[in-house]
Amino acid sequence: MRVSFSGKALLLLLTLAFTPLVAQAEPVWIDVRTQAEYQQDHIDGDPLIPHQKILAKVSERFPDKDTEIRLYCRSGNRAGQAKSVLEDAGYTHVTNAGGIDDVRETRDL
């Protein structure tokens, strides 16, 4: 039995065959500043997880250690501390995104 495909059908089959089954999720952006700082100014939709509680809260909310996580604070210092804690716990895709103003610029907000 011979099967033939149109050019478009063949292209679709090849695309599906070489496309990952699970699309890459958007990164999780986490504000690691204090509650007081967050109340004064924050980015809508980004969770607040103060850097002192980062491991407990992230492991609870994002147990997959391959989750892409981007951390930010006011200047990048606390985000760097939080990044180290998460990496020491085995999280593999953690980025210190710097300060909140840097994040707004990066994300064009």
Backbone as CSV, one residue per row, in Angstrom:
resi,resn,N_x,N_y,N_z,CA_x,CA_y,CA_z,C_x,C_y,C_z
1,MET,0.841,-1.181,0.000,0.000,0.000,0.000,0.883,1.239,0.000
2,ARG,0.579,2.147,-0.860,1.362,3.374,-0.997,0.545,4.536,-0.446
3,VAL,1.185,5.383,0.363,0.534,6.560,0.928,1.217,7.788,0.375
4,SER,0.441,8.759,-0.048,1.049,9.997,-0.542,0.483,11.176,0.243
5,PHE,1.295,12.182,0.372,0.919,13.377,1.117,1.137,14.590,0.233
6,SER,0.304,15.587,0.442,0.544,16.853,-0.238,1.747,17.520,0.436
7,GLY,2.285,18.516,-0.190,3.416,19.243,0.387,3.086,19.833,1.746
8,LYS,1.901,20.401,1.887,1.499,21.011,3.161,1.327,19.954,4.247
9,ALA,0.730,18.833,3.887,0.525,17.764,4.870,1.862,17.203,5.343
10,LEU,2.785,17.023,4.410,4.104,16.520,4.769,4.831,17.507,5.678
11,LEU,4.750,18.779,5.356,5.373,19.806,6.190,4.778,19.793,7.592
12,LEU,3.469,19.662,7.699,2.804,19.603,9.005,3.265,18.377,9.781
13,LEU,3.334,17.230,9.125,3.793,16.011,9.802,5.220,16.156,10.315
14,LEU,6.090,16.705,9.502,7.479,16.903,9.926,7.578,17.890,11.078
15,THR,6.791,18.955,11.019,6.787,19.948,12.099,6.347,19.311,13.404
16,LEU,5.267,18.545,13.355,4.774,17.883,14.561,5.769,16.857,15.089
17,ALA,6.439,16.175,14.196,7.391,15.149,14.608,8.592,15.738,15.345
18,PHE,8.978,16.948,14.982,10.164,17.541,15.579,9.867,18.662,16.566
19,THR,8.619,18.816,16.948,8.224,19.810,17.936,8.139,19.127,19.291
20,PRO,8.727,19.704,20.334,8.625,19.083,21.654,7.156,18.914,22.051
21,LEU,6.892,17.826,22.764,5.522,17.548,23.179,5.007,18.585,24.168
22,VAL,5.889,19.089,25.003,5.496,20.095,25.982,6.162,21.409,25.603
23,ALA,5.359,22.400,25.345,5.912,23.708,24.992,6.592,24.317,26.211
24,GLN,7.606,25.087,25.982,8.312,25.762,27.069,7.385,26.772,27.717
25,ALA,7.201,26.636,29.011,6.347,27.558,29.748,7.059,28.900,29.907
26,GLU,6.271,29.912,30.134,6.835,31.233,30.424,7.592,31.164,31.743
27,PRO,8.623,31.966,31.903,9.337,31.957,33.184,8.457,32.511,34.305
28,VAL,8.764,32.092,35.504,8.089,32.596,36.693,8.915,33.769,37.213
29,TRP,8.296,34.927,37.293,8.964,36.119,37.825,8.563,36.252,39.285
30,ILE,9.549,36.356,40.189,9.277,36.440,41.625,9.952,37.673,42.205
31,ASP,9.147,38.457,42.907,9.609,39.647,43.621,10.044,39.188,45.013
32,VAL,11.322,39.380,45.360,11.835,38.899,46.646,12.006,40.028,47.669
33,ARG,11.371,41.166,47.418,11.475,42.293,48.349,10.563,42.068,49.565
34,THR,10.474,43.059,50.421,9.618,42.968,51.602,8.171,43.291,51.243
35,GLN,7.272,42.932,52.150,5.854,43.235,51.961,5.636,44.746,51.840
36,ALA,6.349,45.528,52.651,6.197,46.990,52.609,6.623,47.542,51.241
37,GLU,7.734,47.059,50.713,8.186,47.504,49.389,7.173,47.114,48.320
38,TYR,6.657,45.898,48.422,5.686,45.392,47.452,4.417,46.230,47.458
39,GLN,3.979,46.624,48.658,2.760,47.441,48.765,2.950,48.812,48.136
40,GLN,4.151,49.351,48.225,4.427,50.660,47.623,4.476,50.598,46.100
41,ASP,5.015,49.502,45.576,5.208,49.384,44.132,5.455,47.921,43.796
42,HIS,4.733,47.400,42.812,4.971,46.027,42.371,4.505,45.844,40.928
43,ILE,4.870,44.713,40.366,4.453,44.361,39.014,3.277,43.409,39.126
44,ASP,2.149,43.812,38.578,0.937,42.992,38.650,1.201,41.594,38.117
45,GLY,0.721,40.615,38.867,0.836,39.226,38.445,2.056,38.499,38.969
46,ASP,3.065,39.236,39.414,4.268,38.595,39.946,4.090,38.350,41.441
47,PRO,4.308,37.122,41.888,4.146,36.844,43.311,5.249,37.471,44.149
48,LEU,4.897,37.809,45.371,5.871,38.275,46.361,6.278,37.081,47.206
49,ILE,7.558,36.796,47.206,8.116,35.795,48.114,9.387,36.412,48.688
50,PRO,9.306,36.992,49.888,10.487,37.623,50.476,11.681,36.661,50.490
51,HIS,12.854,37.209,50.265,14.037,36.367,50.085,14.318,35.452,51.269
52,GLN,13.904,35.853,52.477,14.135,35.015,53.652,13.279,33.742,53.623
53,LYS,12.203,33.743,52.849,11.286,32.601,52.791,11.330,31.888,51.443
54,ILE,12.340,32.200,50.639,12.345,31.780,49.241,12.281,30.267,49.061
55,LEU,13.080,29.508,49.779,13.123,28.069,49.542,11.814,27.394,49.932
56,ALA,11.293,27.718,51.097,10.049,27.081,51.548,8.893,27.384,50.603
57,LYS,8.761,28.632,50.214,7.627,29.026,49.369,7.784,28.554,47.924
58,VAL,8.986,28.650,47.373,9.188,28.221,45.988,9.021,26.704,45.883
59,SER,9.567,25.954,46.817,9.441,24.496,46.732,7.989,24.060,46.894
60,GLU,7.213,24.834,47.620,5.778,24.553,47.783,5.002,24.884,46.508
61,ARG,5.275,26.038,45.934,4.521,26.507,44.752,5.055,25.979,43.435
62,PHE,6.357,25.749,43.366,6.999,25.319,42.125,7.934,24.134,42.420
63,PRO,7.377,22.961,42.655,8.212,21.820,43.045,9.132,21.300,41.934
64,ASP,8.816,21.597,40.683,9.661,21.159,39.566,10.935,22.002,39.556
65,LYS,12.045,21.374,39.825,13.310,22.106,39.949,13.873,22.565,38.611
66,ASP,13.194,22.212,37.520,13.584,22.706,36.199,12.759,23.921,35.775
67,THR,11.885,24.395,36.662,11.087,25.586,36.362,12.016,26.772,36.134
68,GLU,11.725,27.547,35.090,12.524,28.750,34.833,12.039,29.848,35.768
69,ILE,12.913,30.278,36.660,12.576,31.257,37.691,13.467,32.482,37.529
70,ARG,12.838,33.637,37.514,13.578,34.899,37.443,13.248,35.709,38.692
71,LEU,14.270,36.061,39.432,14.119,36.762,40.708,14.534,38.217,40.575
72,TYR,13.834,39.070,41.316,14.233,40.478,41.348,13.887,41.091,42.690
73,CYS,14.539,42.192,42.990,14.306,42.935,44.233,14.387,44.423,43.903
74,ARG,15.067,45.208,44.718,15.229,46.625,44.415,16.463,46.862,43.568
75,SER,17.560,46.170,43.939,18.827,46.414,43.231,19.465,45.150,42.650
76,GLY,18.997,43.979,43.056,19.583,42.725,42.605,20.331,41.978,43.694
77,ASN,20.617,42.641,44.820,21.369,42.011,45.905,20.594,40.855,46.544
78,ARG,19.379,41.113,46.992,18.574,40.055,47.624,18.192,38.979,46.621
79,ALA,17.984,39.380,45.375,17.687,38.387,44.334,18.880,37.441,44.159
80,GLY,20.079,37.970,44.263,21.280,37.141,44.179,21.377,36.160,45.334
81,GLN,21.040,36.624,46.531,21.038,35.739,47.696,20.005,34.624,47.523
82,ALA,18.804,34.999,47.066,17.735,34.026,46.864,18.113,33.025,45.771
83,LYS,18.777,33.501,44.734,19.228,32.634,43.637,20.168,31.562,44.171
84,SER,21.107,31.949,45.001,22.061,30.995,45.580,21.355,29.934,46.409
85,VAL,20.371,30.357,47.199,19.616,29.416,48.032,18.898,28.388,47.160
86,LEU,18.231,28.867,46.109,17.496,27.955,45.226,18.440,27.019,44.466
87,GLU,19.552,27.547,44.002,20.513,26.699,43.295,21.101,25.639,44.220
88,ASP,21.387,26.016,45.459,21.898,25.045,46.436,20.882,23.936,46.698
89,ALA,19.596,24.254,46.523,18.525,23.272,46.728,18.249,22.451,45.473
90,GLY,18.970,22.742,44.379,18.835,21.942,43.175,18.040,22.554,42.040
91,TYR,17.569,23.791,42.205,16.867,24.454,41.095,17.905,24.801,40.025
92,THR,17.560,24.483,38.775,18.559,24.542,37.716,18.446,25.732,36.766
93,HIS,17.322,26.429,36.785,17.127,27.534,35.839,16.695,28.798,36.584
94,VAL,17.570,29.298,37.423,17.269,30.476,38.224,18.132,31.634,37.745
95,THR,17.504,32.786,37.562,18.208,33.977,37.091,17.985,35.126,38.054
96,ASN,19.046,35.862,38.341,18.929,37.125,39.068,18.657,38.187,38.006
97,ALA,17.414,38.674,37.986,17.018,39.654,36.969,17.340,41.084,37.385
98,GLY,17.940,41.262,38.562,18.315,42.597,39.008,17.231,43.268,39.818
99,GLY,17.083,44.571,39.592,16.097,45.365,40.323,14.776,45.459,39.574
100,ILE,13.763,45.905,40.274,12.431,45.999,39.677,12.420,46.906,38.450
101,ASP,13.205,47.972,38.467,13.265,48.856,37.292,13.910,48.144,36.101
102,ASP,14.922,47.319,36.368,15.549,46.525,35.309,14.528,45.565,34.689
103,VAL,13.726,44.957,35.548,12.717,43.999,35.081,11.674,44.694,34.222
104,ARG,11.243,45.855,34.656,10.270,46.608,33.842,10.840,46.907,32.457
105,GLU,12.107,47.277,32.420,12.740,47.578,31.142,12.876,46.316,30.291
106,THR,13.335,45.222,30.900,13.511,43.962,30.181,12.193,43.459,29.602
107,ARG,11.129,43.580,30.402,9.822,43.066,29.990,8.989,44.105,29.254
108,ASP,9.543,45.276,29.047,8.862,46.360,28.343,7.525,46.700,29.001
109,LEU,7.581,46.870,30.334,6.368,47.194,31.116,6.312,48.676,31.444
